[in-house]
């Protein structure tokens, strides 16, 4: 059962349909409702390893759905400090709860100023309506 369309306040959004929840020098990343809806049912999540350095705007993981395999784009740069291992057994959590149980990685940010280039909820909703 897929989640209702939503884009929570307080998150930052990347134009490639990824979100970041920032807490100090760390961030939790995942894909947005729009992304999971476009993908369809997610059947596999191929996460990076803890300790991997990721770069803003570049792929850091793959999700496989019934339709396609898609790259997950990093909204910010940093080092992976945690991976949502539960998605290995329950990749459908990405569809059911993209902002909660469907989170993908936690990252220690290497350049917190990059957040200034991300979209707030209002700007992201505008982008989604235009696509």
N, C-alpha and C positions, 0 to 999 in steps of 0.2 A: 504494500500500500504506500503510494507516494505521498510526500508531505504536501500541504497546501502551499500555494505560491506565497513567498514572503522574502523580504530583505531586511533583516533586523537593523534597528538603529544601533549605533555604537560600534559597528564593524566598519572596516575599510574594504573597498572593493577594487579589484583589478579589472581592466577592460576585457581580459580573457576569461572572465566569469569565475574568478577565485576570490575568496574572502580572507581577511586577516583580523583576528581579535588580539589586540595588543595589551600586554600587561607588563609595564616597565620595559626591560630590555629583551623580553621574550614575546613571541607571537604564536598563536595557534592558527593553522591554515586549513582550508578546505575548499570545496567547490560550491558555487551558489545553487539556489533552487533552479535558476534558468539553465545552468550547465547540466545538472542531473536530469532535468526534464528533457533537454535536447538529446542527451545520451540514451535515454530509456533505461531499462533495468540494468543496474551495475552488477556484473557477475564476478569480477576479479579486480583487486587492487594490488599493484606491484609497487611497494613503497621503497624509498631509499633507505640506506643503513644509517643508524645513529652515528653521528660524527661527520657525515657528508656535508660538504660546503655547497650551498646552493646560491644561485645568482638571480636577482630580480629579472623578470621577463623571460627566463629560460625554463625549460621543462625540468622537473625534479622527480616525477613519478608518472606511472601510467594507470589509467583505469580502462577496463574492458567492459563493454556493455553488450547487450544482445545485438546492437547495431554496428559497433566499431570499437577500435582501440584508440584512445585519445591521450595526448600528453596532458599532464597537470602542470600549469605554469606557476612559477614562484612569484607571489606578489611583492616580496621583499627578499633581500639577501641575508644570509647568515649560515649558522651551523645547526643541523638537525640534532635536537637533544632528546626527542621522543617521537615514536611512531605509534599510531593507533593499531596495535597488533590485532585487536578484535575484528578489524575489517578483513583479515585473512579468512576468518570463519563466516563472517556476516557482512559481506560487501554491500548487501542491500540496505544497510544502515545509511549509506550515502543518499539513497533515494528517500528513505523514511524520515530521516532527521539530519539533513545536511549541515545544520549549524550546531548540532549537539553531538549525538553518538556517532555521526558520520564525519567528525573531524579527521584530518589525515596526519598532520605532523605538528610538532612544536619546535620552534626555531629560536636560537639565541641570535638576535639581530646584530649584524656587523655594521650597518649604516642606518641608524634610526631615522635620519633625515629623509630617507627614501619614501617614508610614509606620506610626505607632502605631495607626491605625484599620484597617489591613489585617490579613488572617488569616494565621496560620502554616499549615504543611501539614496539621497535625492538625485544626485548626478548619475548613479548607477541605474536607478529605475528609468531615468530619461534615456540612457543608452539602450536598455533592454527594449523599451517601447519603440525605439527607432530601428531595431534590428529585425 
